[in-house]
Amino acid sequence: MLIKRCISTSEFYLDPGTERERGTGPGRGALPLLLCLALLLLPPAPAAAEFSPSLDSDFTFTLPAGRRECFYQPMRKEASLELEYQVLDGAGLDVDFHLMSPKGETLVFDQRKSDGVHTVETEDGDYMFCFDNTFSTISEKVIFFELILDNMGEEGEKDQEEWKKFVTGTELLDMKLEDILESINSVKARLSKSVQIQTLLRAFEARDRNIQESNFDRVNFWSMVNLGVMVVVSAVQVYMLKSLFEDKRKSRT
């Protein structure tokens, strides 16, 4: 009922003018046009259209020395998998990375890199990606990675067709519902990209902070070592100078 009331051109509530003439637009009794469009574009109802599915998730974990950790991601045919990783902390800031297809083929292999970005067109099956720290015997690594999955919807095209039964009587609007949907999809994509960039910036900030803290600890350690050496050298010099002025002759009685 609400959809019919919002879109139907035969049901308008018009306010009379100053001389009781017939109005030419929606009156105070009508639902605001923008509110109607917002209600139409919201996707909670089963019959409402669904935007282009895009999933974005990130994860940070600690990879112990001499270990290898693998993750699995189910994918659909003709979808897109984008994976970005960074080593945030650990000696060398490097790790081995493997990306395997459902058939067991190696799609990507990075050897001892600190970061990487990879995008692949997928098929049905489980994709496996692994982080390998077996080359390190004492240093653990803190790793951040982000997954962006595009075109994962099962009924995206069917949902887009749901709009066609509502696109009747829209000649009075300045733009059609398809144009509004396209604009909202564009805004949604840009917002998702902004969130992704902010997440990556936080990861860069965390890595830089870890590097600074490590450098701070090293500076403090070597400063204490230099201070200790200076104290020892000063004590040796005082002893040697003192020994030069001592009278070593024995007095006779």
C-alpha positions, 0 to 999 in steps of 0.5 A, a space after each residue: 500500500 505504501 509503495 502504491 501510494 508513493 508511486 501512483 500518479 492518480 493519488 495526489 493530495 493537493 492543497 488549494 491556492 490563495 484563491 481556492 484554485 486547484 494545486 499543482 503539486 503534493 500538499 501537506 497531506 501527502 507523504 514527502 516525495 524524498 521520504 517515499 523514495 527513501 522507503 523505496 530504496 531501502 532493502 529490508 523487505 523481501 520484495 525490495 531490490 538489493 544493491 550489488 553485493 560487496 563484502 569487506 572484512 579484515 583480520 589481524 593475527 600473530 604468526 609464531 616463529 616456524 609456523 604456517 597459517 592457512 585460511 579458506 574463503 568460499 567463492 562463486 563463479 565470476 566473482 572477484 577476490 581482492 586480498 591485501 596483507 601487511 606485516 605489522 610487527 616482527 623482525 624483518 617485517 617479512 613473510 611468505 604468502 601463497 594463494 591457491 585455487 580450488 584445483 590446488 593451483 598456485 595463483 600467487 606466491 610472494 617470498 619474504 615480502 612485507 605487503 602485497 595486493 592481489 586480485 583474482 577472478 574466481 570460480 566455484 570452490 574454496 580458495 586457500 591463502 597461507 602465511 608462512 613464517 617457517 624461515 624464522 626460528 625466533 621471531 613471530 610476526 603480526 599480520 594484517 590482511 583484508 578481503 574484498 569480495 565482489 559479485 557474491 550475490 545469488 539473486 542480484 539480477 533477479 532483485 534488479 528486475 524487481 524494480 521494473 514493476 515499480 517504475 510506472 507513473 514516474 514521468 512526473 519525476 525529474 529522474 527515474 528510479 534506475 538513475 537513483 539506484 545507480 547514484 546510490 550504488 555509486 555512493 555506496 561503492 565510494 563509501 566502501 572504498 573510503 572505509 577500505 582506505 581508512 582501514 589500510 591507513 590504520 594498518 600503516 599507522 600500527 606498523 609505523 608505531 611498532 617500528 618506532 617503538 622497536 627503534 626506541 628500545 634499541 636506542 635505549 639499550 645502546 645508550 645504556 651500553 655506551 654509558 656503561 663503557 664510558 663509566 668503565 673507561 673513566 674509572 680506568 683513566 682515574 686509576 692510571 693517572 693516580 698510579 702515575 703520581 704515586 711514590 713507589 720508593 720505600 722510605 728508610 727508617 
